Amino acid sequence: MTCYVEIALLVCDPGACADHEGPSFMSMVALVVDDSMLMRYTVCSFLEKRGFAVESATNGEEALAILSRVHPALIVTDMVMPKMSGSELITALKSKPDTAGVPIIIVAYKAGGFDQSEKRADFAIYKDIDIEAQLARALDAVLGNSEMQPPET
């Protein structure tokens, strides 16, 4: 059996762990919410390489629907989106006991000023500056796991 330790949880190669008896093991889930397909892809890819199972949504309404079936360890959200903005999503998250404590990283354009005005998020990064370096710093700040590396194959 080939298994990897990621984020203090056991992540198993699905084929190798199919006959594993005992509790089910899985990676931590991150929810990425952004109406930009490129930003979703960039953030999702970064998180997947670090052992996260990633769910994504294009706006806050879709994110809330996903949250009815998934309990993420981290939420990364854009602030300006159609249907439900990042600020409205954060309000909904903070109002529910099961999501109120989930770390939130906002992703915004520097000129938007959301990093200064949104005090309920745990960290803010800018879309127009090296995203991957900022995401690594944000993960370290909110989860203490920037040292995580992808599993070796």
C-alpha positions, 0 to 999 in steps of 0.5 A: 500500500502506498500512502502519503501524509499531507496536512496531518491526514493520510492521503492514499493512492486510490488503487493501493488503498482499495482493500484498506480496512478501517477508517476511510482516509481522505485529503483536506478539502478546499473550496475555491470561489471565483468567476474567472476560469483562469483564477479558479484553475490557477488556485485549484491547481496550486492547492491540488499540488499540495494535497488538497481535494478541491471543489470550485464554484463561480459565485457565492450561490454555487459555493453555498450549494457545495457547502451543503455536501462538503466541509472545507478546511479552507475557502479561497474566494474572489470578492467581485462575482455575479449573483453573490459577491465574496462579501455576501458569501463571507456574511453567510459563512460567518452566520453558520456555526459549521462554517464560521471558523473555516479560514478564508483567503480573499483574492482581489485586485490590488486596486479594489481595496477589498484586502483593507475593507474586508476584516472577516477574512484571514488573509488577502492576496492580489490577483495581479501579483505572483499568485503562487508565492502569495498562496504559499504565504497565505497557507502558512498564515492560516494553516501553518502548512506552506512547507507542504510538498506534493506527494512523490509519485 
